[in-house]
Amino acid sequence: MEDAMDDPDDGLDERRKRLSAALAERKAEDAAEDRKNGQSEASRKGMALGLKISSEFISAIAVGGIIGYLIDWAIGSKPWGMILFVLLGFCAGVLSVLRAVGMVAQPPHLESRSSKDKK
């Protein structure tokens, strides 16, 4: 009879051990999944920043070219307006990229506006 009473306790201890082993395995899987999600999120943020910077650079050059073409068309100074404004657009694009990367500080009036947006 006493053996019958010990069996439920032994079964309970064994179930506790299995449960704790299963929980430890589950926690390890969750931790690995969290690390994987963190890495993919960082990758997505990097890709978004790259697309933003490249689109700003290309659009600055395109806008400079369009303005130069329109000035050439209006004044009749055929290649010079476009050459000048494409170069200005290139400079504006490089400045925009440097600001986005953090190599050049934002102008004071833009810094105050961006700090208000973050709040």
C-alpha positions as CSV (number, residue, x, y, z in Angstrom):
1,M,0.0,0.0,0.0
2,E,2.8,2.4,0.8
3,D,4.3,1.8,-2.6
4,A,1.1,2.9,-4.2
5,M,1.2,6.2,-2.2
6,D,4.8,6.9,-3.3
7,D,4.0,6.4,-6.9
8,P,1.9,9.6,-7.3
9,D,4.6,11.7,-5.7
10,D,7.2,10.2,-8.0
11,G,5.0,10.8,-11.0
12,L,4.4,14.4,-9.9
13,D,8.1,15.0,-9.5
14,E,8.7,13.5,-12.9
15,R,6.0,15.7,-14.5
16,R,7.5,18.7,-12.8
17,K,10.9,17.9,-14.3
18,R,9.5,17.4,-17.7
19,L,7.5,20.6,-17.4
20,S,10.5,22.7,-16.3
21,A,12.6,21.2,-19.1
22,A,9.9,22.0,-21.6
23,L,9.6,25.6,-20.2
24,A,13.3,26.1,-20.4
25,E,13.3,24.9,-24.0
26,R,10.4,27.2,-24.9
27,K,12.2,30.2,-23.2
28,A,15.3,29.5,-25.2
29,E,13.3,29.3,-28.5
30,D,11.5,32.6,-27.6
31,A,14.9,34.3,-26.9
32,A,16.3,33.1,-30.2
33,E,13.2,34.4,-32.0
34,D,13.4,37.8,-30.3
35,R,17.0,38.1,-31.3
36,K,16.1,37.2,-34.9
37,N,13.2,39.8,-34.9
38,G,15.5,42.5,-33.5
39,Q,18.1,41.9,-36.3
40,S,15.4,41.9,-39.0
41,E,14.0,45.2,-37.6
42,A,17.4,46.8,-37.7
43,S,17.8,45.6,-41.3
44,R,14.4,47.1,-42.3
45,K,15.4,50.4,-40.6
46,G,18.7,50.5,-42.5
47,M,16.9,49.8,-45.8
48,A,14.4,52.5,-45.2
49,L,17.1,55.0,-44.4
50,G,19.0,54.1,-47.5
51,L,16.0,54.5,-49.7
52,K,15.2,57.8,-48.1
53,I,18.7,59.2,-48.6
54,S,18.9,57.9,-52.2
55,S,15.5,59.3,-53.2
56,E,16.4,62.7,-51.7
57,F,19.7,62.8,-53.6
58,I,18.1,61.9,-56.9
59,S,15.2,64.3,-56.5
60,A,17.5,67.2,-55.7
61,I,19.4,66.6,-58.9
62,A,16.2,66.2,-60.9
63,V,14.6,69.4,-59.5
64,G,17.8,71.3,-60.3
65,G,17.8,70.0,-63.8
66,I,14.1,70.9,-64.3
67,I,14.6,74.4,-63.0
68,G,17.7,74.8,-65.2
69,Y,15.8,73.6,-68.2
70,L,12.9,76.0,-67.5
71,I,15.3,78.9,-67.1
72,D,17.1,78.0,-70.3
73,W,13.7,77.8,-72.1
74,A,12.5,81.1,-70.7
75,I,15.8,83.1,-71.2
76,G,17.2,81.3,-74.2
77,S,20.7,80.6,-72.7
78,K,20.5,77.0,-73.8
79,P,23.0,74.8,-71.9
80,W,24.2,77.2,-69.1
81,G,21.1,77.3,-66.9
82,M,20.7,73.6,-66.9
83,I,24.4,73.0,-66.2
84,L,24.4,75.5,-63.4
85,F,21.2,74.2,-61.7
86,V,22.1,70.5,-62.1
87,L,25.4,71.3,-60.2
88,L,23.4,73.2,-57.6
89,G,21.0,70.3,-57.3
90,F,24.0,67.9,-56.9
91,C,25.4,70.1,-54.1
92,A,21.9,70.2,-52.4
93,G,21.6,66.5,-52.7
94,V,25.1,65.9,-51.2
95,L,24.2,68.3,-48.3
96,S,20.9,66.4,-47.8
97,V,22.8,63.1,-47.6
98,L,25.3,64.5,-45.2
99,R,22.6,65.9,-42.9
100,A,20.7,62.6,-43.0
101,V,23.8,60.7,-42.0
102,G,24.7,63.2,-39.3
103,M,28.0,64.5,-40.7
104,V,26.6,68.0,-41.0
105,A,24.5,69.7,-38.3
106,Q,20.9,70.8,-39.0
107,P,20.3,74.6,-39.3
108,P,19.0,76.0,-36.0
109,H,15.5,76.7,-37.3
110,L,15.1,73.1,-38.5
111,E,16.5,71.7,-35.2
112,S,13.9,73.4,-33.2
113,R,11.2,72.1,-35.5
114,S,12.4,68.5,-35.4
115,S,12.7,68.6,-31.6
116,K,9.0,69.7,-31.4
117,D,8.0,66.8,-33.8
118,K,9.7,64.2,-31.5
119,K,7.7,65.3,-28.5
